């Protein structure tokens, strides 16, 4: 079998549907997400992840809208520089993580938060 000519190189963005864009923007800003200032579309917000440089830039987009309930499960996983420090920041901001940071058998330290619309967010770092 011949390998594909083109391959997936990176993740460009994750877009989550939210019920209240202002509430969700505040939630993500409290976590330290950097709001992309060039976004000027009603009911839409974009946050740049990492340094946002060039093709390596990745985004978290929020889209407000009357979307129906989606049955199922999903999780967005974000790597952070220090899981325990990020957990402490979340607590200091008044957020309630699902559990304290823990080491996983698959080789990451992580914890979860649920955003105001029920999206599960995992904050992790590979174990050394």
N, C-alpha and C positions, 0 to 999 in steps of 0.2 A: 504494500500500500504506500503510495506517495504521500509525503508530508504536505500539509496545506501550504499554499503559496503565501498567504497572509496569515498573521497570527494576532491574537489579542495581546496588547502590550501593557495596558494599564487600565485602571478604573477612572473614568472621567468625573462621574458624579453619582450621587444617590439622591433621589427625589422622594420626599415623604409628603403625603397629603395631610393637612392639618385643618382643624375646625376654626381656629382663631389665630390668625397670623401674628398679631401683636403679642399675644401671650406666648406663642411658641418662639418668637424672636427673642423675647426677654429670657426664656428658659435657656436657650442655646448660648446667648451672650453671657449669662451667669456662669456657664460651664467654660467660658473662655473662647468660644468659637468667634472668629473674626468675620463680621458682616461685610460682604463685598459692597462697597459704596456705590459702584457704578450701576447697581441694579435699581431700576426705577419703574417696575411693573406692579400695578396694584394687585395685592393678593399673592405676591411672590417675594421670596427672600432667598439670597444665596450667601453661603459662608465658604470662604476659601480655607482649605486645610493645608497644613504645612507652610512652606514659604511662598507657595503660589507661583513659583517660577516656571515659566515656559510650559512645555508639554507635560511636565511632571505635576502640574497643578491638579488638584482634586477638589471637588465641591460637594457640599451638602446643600440641597435645595429644598425649600419648603413651599408648598403650593396650597393655598387656601381654596376650598371649594366645596360645593354640595355633592361630594362623592358618596356613594352608598357604602355601607359597611362591607368590608372585605373579610371573609372568613379565611382563617389560615394563620400562619405564624411567620415571623421574620425578625431579623436582627441586623443592625448595622454595627460593625466592629471597627473601633478607632484605636490605633496604636498611640500611646502617650509616652512621654519621657520617663515618668515615675508614677506607677499605678497607685502606690500608697499616698503620695503627695496629692495626686489628682482626687483621690477618694476624700482626703481631708478637706480639700477645697470645695468639693461638692457638699459635704456636711456643713462647712462654714457658711455656704450660700443658702442653707436651709433646705437642701434637697435630701431625699430619703432613698439611698441606694437599696437594692433588693437584698444585698448581703455585703459583708466586708470583703476586702481583697483576699484572694486565695490562689494557691498554685494549682494549676490544672494538670492532669496526666498527659495532655497533649503538648505541654511545654510552654505555657504562658501563665503569667500572673494576671488576674482580671477581676472585675466586678461589673455588675449591671445596674443601670438606671432605666426607668420607664419615663418617657416624655409625657406631656399633658394629653396627647392623643393616643397613648398606649403603645407607641413604638418602643421596642426594646433596644437599648443601646449598651454595647459592651465596650469597656475601656480596658485595654490590655497592653502587655509588653512581653515579648519572648523572654523566657528565662535564659540566663547566661550559661 
